[in-house]
Amino acid sequence: MRAVLQFALGHNLAVDACLILEKDAVPPARMMPDNPLRLGRNLLARGAKARPR
C-alpha cells in the first residue's frame, strides 16, 4: 500500500511540474480551454491518493 501511495504522490508532483512548465511555455489565451482537463487529471491523481485501502 505504501508503494502505491508513493507512486500516487510522485505522479502528482510530476503532474504539478508539467502544469508549471506548460504554464510558462504556452500563452494564457491558448492554455485556457485545456485548463479544466488538466485540473481534472490532477484531481484524479489526488483521488487515487485519497482512496481507502
Distance bins in CASP14 RR format, pairs under 12 A and 6 or more apart:
PFRMAT RR
TARGET T0000
AUTHOR 0000-0000-0000
RMODE 2
METHOD distances of the structure
MODEL  1
1 7 0 0 0 0 0 1 0 0 0 0 0
1 8 0 0 0 0 0 1 0 0 0 0 0
1 49 0 0 0 0 0 1 0 0 0 0 0
1 51 0 0 0 0 0 1 0 0 0 0 0
1 52 0 0 0 0 0 1 0 0 0 0 0
1 53 1 0 1 0 0 0 0 0 0 0 0
2 8 0 0 0 0 0 1 0 0 0 0 0
2 9 0 0 0 0 0 1 0 0 0 0 0
2 53 0 0 0 0 0 1 0 0 0 0 0
3 9 0 0 0 0 0 1 0 0 0 0 0
3 10 0 0 0 0 0 1 0 0 0 0 0
4 10 0 0 0 0 0 1 0 0 0 0 0
4 11 0 0 0 0 0 1 0 0 0 0 0
4 48 0 0 0 0 1 0 0 0 0 0 0
4 49 0 0 0 0 1 0 0 0 0 0 0
4 50 0 0 0 0 0 1 0 0 0 0 0
4 51 0 0 0 0 1 0 0 0 0 0 0
4 52 0 0 0 0 0 1 0 0 0 0 0
4 53 0 0 0 0 1 0 0 0 0 0 0
5 11 0 0 0 0 0 1 0 0 0 0 0
5 12 0 0 0 0 0 1 0 0 0 0 0
5 45 0 0 0 0 0 1 0 0 0 0 0
5 46 0 0 0 0 0 1 0 0 0 0 0
5 47 0 0 0 0 0 1 0 0 0 0 0
5 48 0 0 0 0 1 0 0 0 0 0 0
5 49 1 0 0 1 0 0 0 0 0 0 0
5 50 0 0 0 0 1 0 0 0 0 0 0
5 51 0 0 0 0 1 0 0 0 0 0 0
5 52 0 0 0 0 0 1 0 0 0 0 0
5 53 0 0 0 0 1 0 0 0 0 0 0
6 12 0 0 0 0 0 1 0 0 0 0 0
6 13 0 0 0 0 0 1 0 0 0 0 0
6 49 0 0 0 0 1 0 0 0 0 0 0
7 13 0 0 0 0 0 1 0 0 0 0 0
7 14 0 0 0 0 0 1 0 0 0 0 0
7 45 0 0 0 0 0 1 0 0 0 0 0
7 48 0 0 0 0 1 0 0 0 0 0 0
7 49 0 0 0 0 1 0 0 0 0 0 0
8 14 0 0 0 0 0 1 0 0 0 0 0
8 15 0 0 0 0 0 1 0 0 0 0 0
8 42 0 0 0 0 0 1 0 0 0 0 0
8 44 0 0 0 0 0 1 0 0 0 0 0
8 45 1 0 0 1 0 0 0 0 0 0 0
8 46 0 0 0 0 1 0 0 0 0 0 0
8 47 0 0 0 0 1 0 0 0 0 0 0
8 48 1 0 1 0 0 0 0 0 0 0 0
8 49 1 0 1 0 0 0 0 0 0 0 0
8 50 0 0 0 0 1 0 0 0 0 0 0
8 51 0 0 0 0 1 0 0 0 0 0 0
9 15 0 0 0 0 0 1 0 0 0 0 0
9 16 0 0 0 0 0 1 0 0 0 0 0
9 45 0 0 0 0 1 0 0 0 0 0 0
9 46 0 0 0 0 1 0 0 0 0 0 0
9 47 0 0 0 0 0 1 0 0 0 0 0
9 48 0 0 0 0 1 0 0 0 0 0 0
9 49 1 0 0 1 0 0 0 0 0 0 0
9 50 0 0 0 0 0 1 0 0 0 0 0
10 16 0 0 0 0 1 0 0 0 0 0 0
10 17 0 0 0 0 1 0 0 0 0 0 0
10 18 0 0 0 0 0 1 0 0 0 0 0
10 45 0 0 0 0 1 0 0 0 0 0 0
10 46 0 0 0 0 0 1 0 0 0 0 0
10 48 0 0 0 0 0 1 0 0 0 0 0
10 49 0 0 0 0 1 0 0 0 0 0 0
11 17 0 0 0 0 0 1 0 0 0 0 0
11 18 0 0 0 0 0 1 0 0 0 0 0
11 41 0 0 0 0 1 0 0 0 0 0 0
11 42 0 0 0 0 1 0 0 0 0 0 0
11 44 0 0 0 0 1 0 0 0 0 0 0
11 45 1 0 1 0 0 0 0 0 0 0 0
11 46 0 0 0 0 0 1 0 0 0 0 0
11 47 0 0 0 0 0 1 0 0 0 0 0
11 48 1 0 0 1 0 0 0 0 0 0 0
11 49 0 0 0 0 1 0 0 0 0 0 0
12 18 0 0 0 0 0 1 0 0 0 0 0
12 19 0 0 0 0 0 1 0 0 0 0 0
12 41 0 0 0 0 1 0 0 0 0 0 0
12 42 1 0 0 1 0 0 0 0 0 0 0
12 43 0 0 0 0 0 1 0 0 0 0 0
12 44 0 0 0 0 1 0 0 0 0 0 0
12 45 1 0 1 0 0 0 0 0 0 0 0
12 46 1 0 0 1 0 0 0 0 0 0 0
12 47 0 0 0 0 1 0 0 0 0 0 0
12 48 0 0 0 0 1 0 0 0 0 0 0
12 49 1 0 0 1 0 0 0 0 0 0 0
12 50 0 0 0 0 0 1 0 0 0 0 0
13 19 0 0 0 0 0 1 0 0 0 0 0
13 20 0 0 0 0 0 1 0 0 0 0 0
13 42 0 0 0 0 0 1 0 0 0 0 0
13 45 0 0 0 0 1 0 0 0 0 0 0
13 46 0 0 0 0 0 1 0 0 0 0 0
13 49 0 0 0 0 0 1 0 0 0 0 0
14 20 0 0 0 0 0 1 0 0 0 0 0
14 21 0 0 0 0 0 1 0 0 0 0 0
14 41 0 0 0 0 0 1 0 0 0 0 0
14 42 0 0 0 0 0 1 0 0 0 0 0
14 45 0 0 0 0 1 0 0 0 0 0 0
15 21 0 0 0 0 0 1 0 0 0 0 0
15 22 0 0 0 0 0 1 0 0 0 0 0
15 37 0 0 0 0 0 1 0 0 0 0 0
15 38 1 0 0 1 0 0 0 0 0 0 0
15 39 0 0 0 0 0 1 0 0 0 0 0
15 40 0 0 0 0 1 0 0 0 0 0 0
15 41 1 0 0 1 0 0 0 0 0 0 0
15 42 1 0 1 0 0 0 0 0 0 0 0
15 43 0 0 0 0 0 1 0 0 0 0 0
15 44 0 0 0 0 1 0 0 0 0 0 0
15 45 1 0 1 0 0 0 0 0 0 0 0
15 46 0 0 0 0 1 0 0 0 0 0 0
15 48 0 0 0 0 0 1 0 0 0 0 0
15 49 0 0 0 0 0 1 0 0 0 0 0
16 22 0 0 0 0 0 1 0 0 0 0 0
16 23 0 0 0 0 0 1 0 0 0 0 0
16 38 0 0 0 0 0 1 0 0 0 0 0
16 39 0 0 0 0 0 1 0 0 0 0 0
16 41 0 0 0 0 0 1 0 0 0 0 0
16 42 1 0 0 1 0 0 0 0 0 0 0
16 45 0 0 0 0 1 0 0 0 0 0 0
16 46 0 0 0 0 0 1 0 0 0 0 0
17 23 0 0 0 0 0 1 0 0 0 0 0
17 24 0 0 0 0 0 1 0 0 0 0 0
17 42 0 0 0 0 0 1 0 0 0 0 0
18 24 0 0 0 0 0 1 0 0 0 0 0
18 25 0 0 0 0 0 1 0 0 0 0 0
18 26 0 0 0 0 0 1 0 0 0 0 0
18 34 0 0 0 0 0 1 0 0 0 0 0
18 38 0 0 0 0 1 0 0 0 0 0 0
18 41 0 0 0 0 1 0 0 0 0 0 0
18 42 0 0 0 0 1 0 0 0 0 0 0
18 45 0 0 0 0 0 1 0 0 0 0 0
19 25 0 0 0 0 0 1 0 0 0 0 0
19 26 0 0 0 0 0 1 0 0 0 0 0
19 31 0 0 0 0 1 0 0 0 0 0 0
19 34 0 0 0 0 0 1 0 0 0 0 0
19 35 0 0 0 0 1 0 0 0 0 0 0
19 37 0 0 0 0 0 1 0 0 0 0 0
19 38 1 0 1 0 0 0 0 0 0 0 0
19 39 0 0 0 0 1 0 0 0 0 0 0
19 40 0 0 0 0 0 1 0 0 0 0 0
19 41 0 0 0 0 1 0 0 0 0 0 0
19 42 1 0 0 1 0 0 0 0 0 0 0
19 45 0 0 0 0 0 1 0 0 0 0 0
20 26 0 0 0 0 0 1 0 0 0 0 0
20 31 0 0 0 0 0 1 0 0 0 0 0
20 38 0 0 0 0 0 1 0 0 0 0 0
20 42 0 0 0 0 0 1 0 0 0 0 0
21 31 0 0 0 0 0 1 0 0 0 0 0
21 38 0 0 0 0 0 1 0 0 0 0 0
22 28 0 0 0 0 0 1 0 0 0 0 0
22 30 0 0 0 0 0 1 0 0 0 0 0
22 31 1 0 0 1 0 0 0 0 0 0 0
22 34 0 0 0 0 1 0 0 0 0 0 0
22 35 0 0 0 0 1 0 0 0 0 0 0
22 37 0 0 0 0 0 1 0 0 0 0 0
22 38 1 0 0 1 0 0 0 0 0 0 0
22 41 0 0 0 0 0 1 0 0 0 0 0
23 30 0 0 0 0 0 1 0 0 0 0 0
23 31 1 0 0 1 0 0 0 0 0 0 0
23 32 0 0 0 0 0 1 0 0 0 0 0
23 34 0 0 0 0 0 1 0 0 0 0 0
23 35 0 0 0 0 1 0 0 0 0 0 0
23 38 0 0 0 0 1 0 0 0 0 0 0
24 31 0 0 0 0 0 1 0 0 0 0 0
25 31 0 0 0 0 1 0 0 0 0 0 0
26 32 0 0 0 0 1 0 0 0 0 0 0
26 33 0 0 0 0 0 1 0 0 0 0 0
26 34 0 0 0 0 1 0 0 0 0 0 0
26 35 0 0 0 0 0 1 0 0 0 0 0
26 38 0 0 0 0 0 1 0 0 0 0 0
27 34 0 0 0 0 0 1 0 0 0 0 0
28 34 0 0 0 0 0 1 0 0 0 0 0
28 35 0 0 0 0 1 0 0 0 0 0 0
29 35 0 0 0 0 0 1 0 0 0 0 0
31 37 0 0 0 0 0 1 0 0 0 0 0
31 38 0 0 0 0 1 0 0 0 0 0 0
31 39 0 0 0 0 0 1 0 0 0 0 0
32 38 0 0 0 0 0 1 0 0 0 0 0
32 39 0 0 0 0 0 1 0 0 0 0 0
34 40 0 0 0 0 0 1 0 0 0 0 0
34 41 0 0 0 0 0 1 0 0 0 0 0
35 41 0 0 0 0 0 1 0 0 0 0 0
35 42 0 0 0 0 0 1 0 0 0 0 0
36 42 0 0 0 0 0 1 0 0 0 0 0
36 43 0 0 0 0 0 1 0 0 0 0 0
37 43 0 0 0 0 0 1 0 0 0 0 0
37 44 0 0 0 0 0 1 0 0 0 0 0
38 44 0 0 0 0 0 1 0 0 0 0 0
38 45 0 0 0 0 0 1 0 0 0 0 0
39 45 0 0 0 0 0 1 0 0 0 0 0
39 46 0 0 0 0 0 1 0 0 0 0 0
40 46 0 0 0 0 1 0 0 0 0 0 0
40 47 0 0 0 0 0 1 0 0 0 0 0
41 47 0 0 0 0 0 1 0 0 0 0 0
41 48 0 0 0 0 0 1 0 0 0 0 0
42 48 0 0 0 0 0 1 0 0 0 0 0
42 49 0 0 0 0 0 1 0 0 0 0 0
43 49 0 0 0 0 0 1 0 0 0 0 0
43 50 0 0 0 0 0 1 0 0 0 0 0
44 50 0 0 0 0 0 1 0 0 0 0 0
44 51 0 0 0 0 0 1 0 0 0 0 0
45 51 0 0 0 0 0 1 0 0 0 0 0
END
